[in-house]
Amino acid sequence: MKKWLFIALGALVALVGAAYWMGSRLPPDHVATVRAHFRVPPDSVYAAVFDVAAYPSWRSGVSHVEVLPERNGRRVWRESAGTSTLEYEFTVALPPMRLVSTLVTPDAGFAGRWMFHFIPEGTGTNVMLAEEGHVGNPLFRFVMHYVSGERASVERYLGQLGKRFGDTVKVERVD
């Protein structure tokens, strides 16, 4: 019995070591860009993204948002999802065309920002969302690249934003 336990433990250590090694071969910085078309005007889409207090009503996984006092005239909020609580700030807000949401939690294990562009098209809006991220931990890089994919968060966000407007949007990857 002990022999099998040591074999299983050794295999687990080897798997984690291989994942760490593979993750260390990936760059810590990435850019992941997606786009989707919404059948509502830019000011409506912009308003939904800017209204962070309403996130728990349409973003699955976000359980609570606490809007914090503004910093230098910028909207700041603390978002709880699962077991993590992270703080964000809109570092650029140019209604209804552009928003930049920046993670400001120190030592979160990753860093980055989401850049939203709201482009009018007819009576609707094309939304381009780019994530510029930095993931220092090689194991997290391995999971992000080989398990979930670098675009998973931004794809999920635009899909949920579409549902917020009662629509199923087609999220496209942009290279």
Secondary structure, DSSP 8 states (H G I E B T S, - for coil): -HHHHHHHHHHHHHHHHHHHHHHHTS-SEEEEEEEEEESS-HHHHHHHHH-GGGHHHHSTTEEEEEEEEEETTEEEEEEEETTEEEEEEEEEEETTTEEEEEE--TTSSEEEEEEEEEEEETTEEEEEEEEEEEE--HHHHHIIIIII-TTHHHHHHHHHHHHHTT-----EEE-
